């Protein structure tokens, strides 16, 4: 079949063949197979597979756009019934949807206690070596001081005896080490 016409739609392209068959493809497929007007192309099944693969990729890209780790995406792909995840992971990393080190750095900057940080790192299903590396350099006193300043503002109207007790309980509830809390409060 010969390609008679290629029409640009909003995001995709509609290709019309000589037997009046019309198919909608994305720009990557158009470029990948060098589809131009006048070219002979007979494998419509291949275009349908590319279209389905692209739709699946868009679904996975939407999932990863909310901050996911590589292991979470692999689990998501397995839940969708896809065993060969290498294509998706490589493409998502290339297009900067996935970056585990960047995600870990952002978690380290969120003023978490060590317990909260371990919980978050486990939630994102990072490898144990990444978790150990993140916790190896983590100093809990810096976020503790920031959260302590927030607690001072939060309980500034309380009586001095109650204020100290409430700040202590607030910091303990955030998961900070009791020794560090007592040292910063004194």
N, C-alpha and C positions, 0 to 999 in steps of 0.2 A: 504494500500500500504506500502511496505517496502522500506526503504531508501537503495539504492544500492551503491551510491557513492556521496561524497562531495568533490568538487574541489574548491580550493582557486583561485579566480580571483584577479584583482588588489586590489579592496577594499571589494568586496563582495564574496559570496560563491554560487556555482551552485550545487543544489541538484538534483540527478537523482533518480527517483522512479522506482519500479518494472514494472510499465506499460509504461516505457520509457518517462514519463512526466519529464520535466526539469523546475526548477524554480530557480530564483536568489534571494537570501535573504542577508540581512546584518548580521554582526557578532552578534549584540544584539539579533536579532530574533533567530539565531542559538543557542545562549546560553539560551535565555528565554524559549524556548520550548525543550531544551536539545536534539537537533536533532543530532543523531549519526548514523553511518552506522549500519544497521541491525534493527533499531527501526521501529515499525509500526506507521505510521502517515497518517491519512485519510483526514484531514481538510485543503485542499489546499486553500480554500477560506479565511481561517484565515491567511495564509501566504501572500496572495495577499493583504489583508487589512493591515497587518503589513508593507508590502513593500510600500504601498501608504502612510501610516502614517509616515513612516521614510522619504520618499521623501519630504513630506510636512514639516516635522521637519527640514530637511536640508535647505529647502527654507527659513524658518523662521530664522534659525540660521545664514544664510548668511545676511539676513536683519538686524539682531541685531548686527552683528559683526562691523557695522559702527557706533556704539555708539547710542543706542536707549534707551528710558525709558520704563518702564513696560506699561504705558498707551499707548504709541505709538505702542507697540507690540500687545496689546489687540485690538486696533483700526485696525491694519493691519490684524490680524486674523479674525476680524468681516468682514472686506472687502473681505477676501477670502471665507467667508461663514461659518466660524467655530464659533459656539456659546460657546462650552465648552473649554475655554482657560486655565483652571487650569493645565492640564497635560503639555501643552507647557511651560507655565510660570514657573512652578516648575522645569522642566527639564532644562530650559535655565538658571535659577538661580543656580541650582546645578552645571552646567557646566561652570559657571562664565561668561556667555554671558550677563546677565542682572544684574546690580547693580546700583540702583538709587542713593544711597548715594555716591558711588565712582564717578558717573557722575556729581553730584552736586559739590563735592569737586574739580573736575577738572575744572568746570566752574568758581568756586570761585577763582581759581589760574590763570585765564587768563587775568588779568588786565582790566576788564570791568568796566565801570561806572555803577552806580546803574540802570540807565535806560536801558543800554545794557544788564545788568544781568537779569533784570526783563523780558526783551524781550526774551532772550535765555531760561530762565526757563519756560516761557509760550510756547515757540516753542517746547520744549521737553515734554510739557503737564504734568508737575508734578502736584501733588495735592497741593492745596492751603496751607495746613499745612507745606509741605516741602518747598514751596516758602517762606512762612513767616519765617520759621526757618533759611533758608539760608540768608535772608535779615536782620534778627535780629542781626546777628553777623558780618555783612559785614561793613568794614571800607573803604570808597571810597578814602580816602586820600593816602593810600598805592599805589593802582594802578595809581592814579592821579600823584603821584611823579614819578613813573616809566615812564609813558607816557610823562610827562613834560621833563624828561631827553632825551627821544627820540626826542621830538620836538626841544629841544635845538640843538641837533646834526643836525636835518633836516634843520633848518633855521640858521645855524651858519654863513653863508656868507651874510646874509641880513644886511641892515643898522639898527642901534639900534632901531630907532622909528618903522620901518616896522617890525622888528624882533618880538618886543613885541606884536604888533597887530596880526601878523600871528600866533604866538604861542597861543595867546588868542583864536582866531577863530578856530584853530585846536583842542584845548581842548574842546571848546564848541561843536564843531561838533561831538566829541566823546561822548557827552552826560554828561559831568561832570558838577557839580554844580558850578554856577558862583562865589558864595562866596568862595568856596574852591579854585577855579582857581586864584582868585585875591589874596587870602592869600598866596598861594604858589609862586606866581609871585613877590610878594613884599618882 
